[in-house]
Amino acid sequence: MKFKIGDKVKFLNESGGGVISKIVSPGMVNVTIEDGFEIPVMISELIKIELDAPVDSPKHMFREDFESRLPETEQISYEEDDRNIRLSSNRSKGSVDEGVLLAFVPHDQKWLITGNIDVYLVNNTNFDVLYSIFLEKEEAGFEGFDYGSVNSNSMILLDTVDREKIGVWEKGVVQVLFHTDETTKILAPGNSAFKIKLQRLYFEGSYRDSAIIDGKAILVSLTNISSLAIIDQRDPVKDETPETVVEKAKEVEPQNIIDKHRTSPKEAVVDLHIYELVEDEKGMEPREMLNVQVNYFTKCLENAMANNLSKVTFIHGVGTGVLKTTLKEILKEYPNVEYRDASMQQFGYGAMDVLIRQA
């Protein structure tokens, strides 16, 4: 059942009830009970009370009567959904294309690959967004996860999930509609299928700063405003209705490829395992995989030089040693670099540090 702030509820397995005063997550809300205290309650433990119930019914409480008994400082606003969090605006950290995104934000910003992860729906547009989210089930089909609205240039918390259970967010579909009070152009609906590489959630280099979110996060672009069809009132009216744009979600890439892997202003860590570099490695020949890895290595190395980094750690794995040998041959062509084995304690046997001497 869908709840919103201001709904009157009663407890399923206990006596009493109250008014929903905060949406904590899709599975939990805060309920302000009769004596004014606010308590967290699972949605599965609540029953919604219809507001048009008879006034003399002893089983129902009414908003007007309930509010009159609350202290003035605890009066509840029924107009605003306080799940909305305004986006940051830090241009020094680059820019993010206008659109709708998913954000995966670790609770522990020091140890990024441990602890719980918050999943946000991010509306980086000047439109209000109506959304519907479906998650793919393991067996078959989809399960409706959540629906609602997000204010312009805001984000809402969809879920807080234990990292070991993050697999529920591996695949899904997000549908969005765009609304504003006045406009000359109406955007077509967006419909995006997403697939998250779960391995990335266990690699620190996947998390990075952005201009719109405080703290390091993985951003996945769902719908880009620039790719949507529009209806322009200045154009002649057409019989055809613009088709819903179906997009494939993709991780937001920084303008400089090495920024994706920075661990500090002067250092970066790049994982060259093939599953980190391609959507699906099945069916690829060993030579194809090696070419992808070498090309990505060269791009990251030269981008690191152009951006004045002093050290890049490349994780090449152990394997047969072909990749490591190939990388060493390539590095001989760059007179301003040196290489050495990376910290075995931190990376095991399968990584090398490339030290860059800036001219």
C-alpha positions in Angstrom: 0.0 0.0 0.0 1.3 3.5 -0.9 1.5 6.0 2.0 2.2 9.7 2.1 2.7 12.3 4.8 -0.5 13.2 6.6 -2.2 9.8 6.1 -4.0 8.5 9.2 -3.0 5.0 10.1 -3.5 2.4 12.8 -1.1 -0.3 13.9 -1.7 -3.8 12.5 -0.5 -5.8 15.5 -0.9 -3.3 18.3 -3.6 -0.9 19.6 -3.5 2.7 18.6 -2.2 4.6 15.6 -1.3 8.1 14.5 -0.4 10.3 11.5 2.5 9.7 9.1 4.9 12.5 9.6 7.9 11.4 7.6 8.7 8.9 4.8 12.0 7.3 5.9 12.3 4.8 3.1 10.0 2.8 0.8 9.6 0.3 3.6 9.5 2.5 6.7 7.8 5.7 7.9 7.7 7.8 11.0 4.3 7.9 12.8 3.4 10.7 15.2 1.2 9.1 17.9 -1.4 10.7 20.0 0.9 11.9 22.8 3.1 13.7 20.3 6.0 11.3 20.1 7.4 10.3 16.6 8.2 6.6 16.2 9.6 4.6 13.2 7.2 1.9 11.9 7.5 -0.6 9.0 4.9 0.0 6.4 3.9 -3.7 6.6 2.7 -3.1 10.2 0.3 -0.3 9.2 -3.3 0.0 8.0 -4.4 3.2 6.3 -7.5 4.8 7.7 -9.9 6.3 5.1 -10.6 10.0 5.8 -14.2 9.8 4.9 -15.0 7.4 7.7 -18.0 8.3 10.0 -17.1 10.9 12.6 -18.6 8.8 15.4 -16.6 5.7 14.6 -14.4 4.8 17.6 -11.9 3.0 15.3 -11.0 6.1 13.4 -9.1 9.3 14.4 -9.3 12.5 12.4 -6.7 14.9 11.3 -8.4 18.0 12.8 -8.9 16.5 16.2 -5.4 14.9 16.3 -3.6 18.1 15.2 -5.4 20.2 17.9 -3.8 18.0 20.6 -0.2 18.3 19.2 2.2 21.0 20.5 2.5 23.9 18.0 6.1 23.0 17.2 5.0 19.5 16.1 2.3 20.5 13.7 2.7 18.5 10.5 3.0 19.9 7.0 0.9 17.9 4.6 2.0 19.8 1.5 5.6 18.9 1.3 7.3 15.4 1.0 10.4 15.8 3.0 12.1 13.0 1.1 13.2 15.7 -1.3 16.8 16.7 -0.8 18.1 19.7 -2.8 21.1 18.9 -5.1 24.4 20.5 -4.5 25.9 22.9 -7.0 29.7 22.7 -7.0 30.9 23.6 -10.4 34.5 23.1 -9.3 33.8 19.3 -9.5 32.8 19.4 -13.1 29.2 19.0 -14.5 26.5 16.4 -14.9 24.3 16.3 -17.9 20.7 17.4 -17.3 18.5 14.4 -16.7 17.4 11.7 -14.3 19.9 9.4 -12.6 20.3 6.7 -9.9 22.9 7.4 -7.3 24.6 4.7 -5.1 26.1 6.5 -2.0 28.0 4.5 0.7 27.2 5.4 4.3 30.8 5.1 5.2 32.7 7.7 3.1 36.0 6.6 4.5 35.7 2.9 3.8 33.7 3.1 0.6 33.4 -0.7 0.0 31.9 -1.6 3.4 28.6 -1.0 5.1 25.2 0.0 3.8 24.5 1.9 0.6 21.8 4.5 0.0 20.0 4.4 -3.4 18.7 7.8 -4.6 16.6 8.8 -7.5 18.2 12.1 -8.7 16.3 14.7 -10.7 18.9 16.9 -12.2 16.5 19.0 -14.3 14.3 22.1 -13.9 11.2 19.9 -14.2 9.3 18.1 -11.5 9.4 14.4 -12.3 6.8 11.7 -11.8 8.4 8.3 -11.6 7.7 4.6 -11.5 10.4 2.0 -10.6 10.3 -1.7 -11.4 13.0 -4.2 -10.3 13.7 -7.4 -12.2 13.0 -10.5 -10.2 15.4 -13.5 -10.1 12.9 -16.0 -11.5 11.1 -13.9 -14.1 9.2 -10.7 -14.6 9.3 -7.4 -12.7 8.2 -6.2 -9.3 6.9 -2.7 -8.8 9.2 -1.1 -6.2 8.1 2.5 -5.8 6.3 5.4 -7.5 5.9 9.1 -6.7 7.4 12.4 -7.6 10.7 14.3 -7.2 11.0 18.0 -7.2 13.2 19.8 -9.7 16.9 19.8 -8.9 16.3 17.4 -6.0 16.8 13.7 -5.1 14.9 11.3 -2.9 16.0 8.3 -1.0 14.6 5.1 -2.5 16.3 2.4 -0.4 18.9 1.8 2.2 20.4 -1.7 1.6 23.0 -3.9 3.0 25.8 -4.3 0.5 25.4 -8.1 0.5 21.8 -7.6 -0.6 22.5 -4.9 -3.2 21.8 -7.5 -5.9 18.1 -6.5 -5.8 19.2 -3.3 -7.6 21.1 -5.1 -10.4 18.4 -4.8 -13.1 15.3 -2.8 -13.5 13.3 -0.2 -15.4 12.6 3.4 -14.5 9.8 5.4 -16.2 9.5 9.2 -15.9 7.2 12.0 -16.8 8.3 15.7 -16.8 6.1 18.5 -15.5 6.4 22.3 -15.0 3.8 25.0 -14.5 4.6 26.9 -17.7 6.6 25.9 -20.7 6.6 26.2 -24.5 8.0 22.7 -25.0 6.6 19.4 -23.5 9.0 16.6 -23.1 8.1 13.1 -24.1 8.1 10.5 -21.3 11.4 8.7 -20.6 11.7 4.9 -20.2 15.1 3.5 -19.1 16.2 -0.1 -18.5 19.3 -0.3 -16.2 21.8 -3.0 -15.3 24.3 -2.3 -12.6 27.7 -4.1 -12.6 27.7 -5.4 -9.0 31.5 -5.8 -9.1 31.8 -2.0 -9.3 30.3 -1.6 -5.9 33.3 -3.4 -4.3 35.9 -1.2 -6.1 36.8 2.1 -4.4 37.7 3.7 -7.7 34.1 3.4 -8.9 33.0 6.0 -6.3 33.8 9.6 -7.1 32.8 13.2 -6.3 30.3 15.0 -8.5 28.9 18.5 -8.9 25.4 17.6 -7.6 25.9 15.2 -4.7 27.9 15.6 -1.5 30.3 12.7 -1.0 31.5 10.0 -3.3 28.9 8.0 -5.2 28.3 6.0 -8.3 26.0 7.8 -10.7 24.0 6.0 -13.4 22.3 8.1 -16.1 18.8 6.9 -16.8 17.2 9.6 -19.0 19.1 12.5 -20.6 17.0 15.6 -21.4 18.9 16.2 -24.6 17.8 12.8 -26.1 14.0 13.3 -25.4 11.5 14.2 -28.1 9.6 17.5 -27.5 6.3 19.0 -28.6 6.9 22.7 -29.5 3.8 24.9 -29.7 5.4 27.0 -32.4 5.4 23.9 -34.7 2.4 22.9 -36.7 0.2 20.4 -34.9 1.0 16.9 -36.0 -1.2 13.8 -35.9 1.6 11.7 -34.5 2.3 11.6 -30.8 6.0 11.6 -29.9 7.1 8.1 -29.0 8.3 7.3 -25.6 12.1 7.4 -25.6 13.7 4.1 -24.5 17.2 4.5 -23.2 19.8 2.2 -21.9 21.1 3.3 -18.5 24.9 4.0 -18.4 27.3 5.1 -15.7 28.1 8.8 -15.8 31.6 9.2 -17.1 33.7 12.2 -16.2 35.1 14.5 -18.9 38.6 13.3 -18.1 38.6 9.5 -18.0 41.2 9.4 -15.2 38.8 11.3 -12.9 36.7 8.2 -12.7 39.6 6.4 -11.0 41.1 9.2 -8.8 41.8 8.3 -5.2 43.4 11.6 -4.4 44.2 14.8 -6.4 47.5 13.2 -7.6 46.8 9.5 -7.6 44.5 7.0 -9.2 43.7 3.3 -9.2 42.6 1.6 -12.5 41.2 -1.9 -12.6 42.0 -3.6 -15.9 40.0 -6.7 -15.3 37.9 -7.3 -18.4 34.6 -7.4 -16.6 35.3 -3.8 -15.4 35.7 -2.6 -19.0 33.0 -4.2 -21.0 29.3 -4.9 -20.5 29.5 -8.6 -21.2 32.8 -10.4 -21.9 31.1 -13.7 -23.0 32.1 -14.8 -26.4 35.2 -12.5 -26.5 38.5 -14.0 -27.7 41.6 -13.6 -25.5 43.1 -11.3 -28.2 40.0 -9.1 -28.2 40.1 -8.8 -24.4 43.8 -7.9 -24.4 43.2 -5.2 -27.0 40.4 -3.7 -24.9 42.6 -3.7 -21.8 45.6 -2.2 -23.5 43.6 0.5 -25.1 42.1 1.5 -21.8 45.5 1.4 -20.1 46.9 3.8 -22.7 44.0 6.2 -22.5 44.2 6.3 -18.7 48.0 6.7 -18.7 48.0 9.6 -21.2 45.0 11.3 -19.5 46.8 11.0 -16.1 49.9 12.7 -17.7 47.8 15.5 -19.2 46.1 16.1 -15.8 49.4 16.1 -13.8 48.9 13.0 -11.7 52.0 11.6 -10.1 51.0 7.9 -9.7 48.5 5.5 -11.2 48.1 2.0 -9.9 47.0 -0.4 -12.6 45.4 -3.7 -11.5 46.2 -6.3 -14.1 45.6 -9.5 -12.2 47.8 -12.5 -12.0 46.6 -14.8 -14.9 49.1 -15.9 -17.4 51.2 -12.7 -17.2 50.5 -11.7 -20.8 48.8 -8.4 -19.9 51.5 -7.4 -17.4 54.3 -8.1 -20.0 52.5 -6.1 -22.6 52.0 -3.1 -20.3 55.7 -3.1 -19.5 56.6 -3.0 -23.2 54.2 -0.1 -23.7 55.7 1.8 -20.8 59.2 1.7 -22.4 57.8 4.1 -25.0 57.3 6.8 -22.3 60.6 8.3 -21.0 58.9 10.2 -18.2 57.5 7.2 -16.3 58.8 4.4 -14.1 57.0 1.4 -12.8 57.2 -1.0 -9.9 55.1 -3.7 -8.2 52.3 -2.1 -6.2 51.7 -2.8 -2.5 51.2 -6.5 -2.1 49.3 -5.9 1.2 46.8 -3.6 -0.6 46.6 -5.2 -4.1 48.1 -8.6 -3.9 50.5 -9.8 -6.7 48.4 -8.4 -9.6 49.1 -4.7 -9.7 51.8 -2.2 -10.7 52.5 1.4 -9.8 53.3 3.7 -12.7 55.2 6.8 -11.4 54.9 9.9 -13.7 57.5 12.6 -13.7 56.0 15.8 -14.9 58.0 18.0 -17.3 
